Amino acid sequence: MAVLAKTPSQQAIDLENKYGAHNYHPLPVVLNRGEGVYVWDVEGKKYYDFLSAYSAVNQGHCHPKIVNALVDQAQTLALTSRAFYNDVLGKYEKFATEYFKFDKLLPMNTGAEAVETAIKICRRWAYEKKGIPEDKAEIIVCNNNFHGRTTTIISFSNDHTAREHFGPYTSGFIKVAYDDLEALETALQNNKNIAGFLVEPIQGEAGVYVPSEDYLIEAKKLCEAHNVLFIADEVQTGIARTGRLLATCGNCSCENKDCSGTPDVKPDILILGKAMSGGAYPVSAVLANDPIMEVITPGSHGSTFGGNPTAAAVAIAALEVVKDERLAENADRLGKLFRAELNKYITHSTICKLVRGKGLLNAIVIDDHEEGDTAWNICLRLRDNGLLAKPTHGNIIRFAPPLVMNEEQLIDCVRIITETLKEFEE
Ligand SMILES: *Cc1c(COP(=O)(O)O)cnc(C)c1O
C-alpha cells in the first residue's frame, strides 16, 4: 500500500517517463492551463511563461481571437487535403503575401518542413534557373545553426547530440562561421556551384547570438553578387519577436511606422513557423517571389495537412493579432527595458556576466566555473519563484516571454529574475 500519495505533477511525469520516448529533458513542472503571459501547473501554481514554447506563443496563451478562429473553422471544415481547393487557403495566401510582401506562399506545418521546403526550392532554382550541373548544388549554412530535426537538417548541424548515430547524412552543405562576412565571401568565391545561403537572423537555439549590425545586409549583397539565394530562417525570430515584424526588416522602426514596410534586407526565400499560428496549431510557410517559387510544379512537393482550412484561418487571426495589438512595437520597447534593467544588476553580479538579445528574444550568460548545472539550477529556482525558463547550451538561459506582456508584468519578472540570481551569488 502506498504510504504517500503521489502529487498530480509526479503522476504526469511518471506517465511520460514510462510511456513516452525520452527525446526531451523537460524542466519538472506540469502545466494544464495558460492565458496571456501566464501558465498554471496541475497544483494550481501560477507562472510567468518566459519561453513561449520557443517563441510559438508570441500572441499569448489561448488568445481568444485565435482560439475562436480555430474552433469556428474546425467546426466548419477542418481538412480537405490539396487534392481539392478549399475556400480559406487562397484568402490566407493573399493575406500573408501582402503582409510579408512576397508574390507567393507555400504552406507547410512545422518549421523543419518549411526549412526542407526552402532547401528543395533552392536546389531546383539552382538547376533550372542558375544552371548548376545536376546534383552539384551546394548550400552554405552557419556553424552552430539550428534549423530543425529532419535527417537532412541534422546533416548540417554541429550539435553532436542531435546527429550521433543518425547517419548517413545528406551532402551538399558547406559550413561557415556565423557573423563572419569574410568566411562567407571565401566560400562563395571558392565554389561556383553555390545555390543558397541559409541563415538565422539571430541564432536562437545556439544562445541568442545577435550578429553585427551590418552582417545580414552585407551577406545579402554578397549573395546578390554571386547570384546565390539568401534564405532567412525566421521561424524563431519572425512575427514580432525581435521588436520588428521580421528580424530581417532592416531599419524598419515599429515605433514610427507600420512594421510591414519593405525590409532593408529582403530575403529571396523567407521561412516562417512557430508564431504563425500563435501556438494554436502547427503552421509554417515558405515565401518567395514568382521567379523562384515558379520552380515548384504540381506533384513536385506537398503535404497532406499543409494549407488546410483550419491552419489558414488560424494563421490569418494570429497575424492580425500581431498588428492589432502592436506586438512588434511592444517587444521592442519592453526588450530595451528588460536589457537595461538586467544590465543594472549585472554590474554587481559575479554569477551573471552578460545579457544580450533583441526585442523580447534575450539571454543571460551564467558564469559557471564548475562547468556544471548552475543554469539548470537557476531555472529550477526561477520556477519555484514563479517564472519558467530553460537553459540552452549549458550556461545560457533564454528569456522569451509572450509579446502581450505589459510593463508592470515585465518589471515584476525582472524582480523575480534578479532576486533568484541573488540566491546564487558567491
Ligand atoms: C524551432 C525552429 C525550427 C524548427 O521548427 P519545428 O516546428 O520544431 O520543426 C527551425 N528553425 C528555427 C530557427 C527554429 O527556431
PDBQT file of the ligand as one rigid body, heavy atoms in Angstrom, charges set to zero:
ROOT
HETATM    1  C1  LIG A 501      12.129  25.807 -33.950  1.00  0.00    +0.000 C 
HETATM    2  C2  LIG A 501      12.931  26.126 -35.142  1.00  0.00    +0.000 A 
HETATM    3  C3  LIG A 501      12.892  25.321 -36.299  1.00  0.00    +0.000 A 
HETATM    4  C4  LIG A 501      12.127  24.031 -36.368  1.00  0.00    +0.000 C 
HETATM    5  O1  LIG A 501      10.755  24.179 -36.149  1.00  0.00    +0.000 OA
HETATM    6  P1  LIG A 501       9.890  22.885 -35.750  1.00  0.00    +0.000 P 
HETATM    7  O2  LIG A 501       8.478  23.397 -35.815  1.00  0.00    +0.000 OA
HETATM    8  O3  LIG A 501      10.303  22.499 -34.373  1.00  0.00    +0.000 OA
HETATM    9  O4  LIG A 501      10.182  21.838 -36.745  1.00  0.00    +0.000 OA
HETATM   10  C5  LIG A 501      13.617  25.725 -37.405  1.00  0.00    +0.000 A 
HETATM   11  N1  LIG A 501      14.367  26.833 -37.378  1.00  0.00    +0.000 NA
HETATM   12  C6  LIG A 501      14.451  27.622 -36.283  1.00  0.00    +0.000 A 
HETATM   13  C7  LIG A 501      15.305  28.856 -36.321  1.00  0.00    +0.000 C 
HETATM   14  C8  LIG A 501      13.746  27.289 -35.125  1.00  0.00    +0.000 A 
HETATM   15  O5  LIG A 501      13.853  28.046 -34.025  1.00  0.00    +0.000 OA
ENDROOT
TORSDOF 0
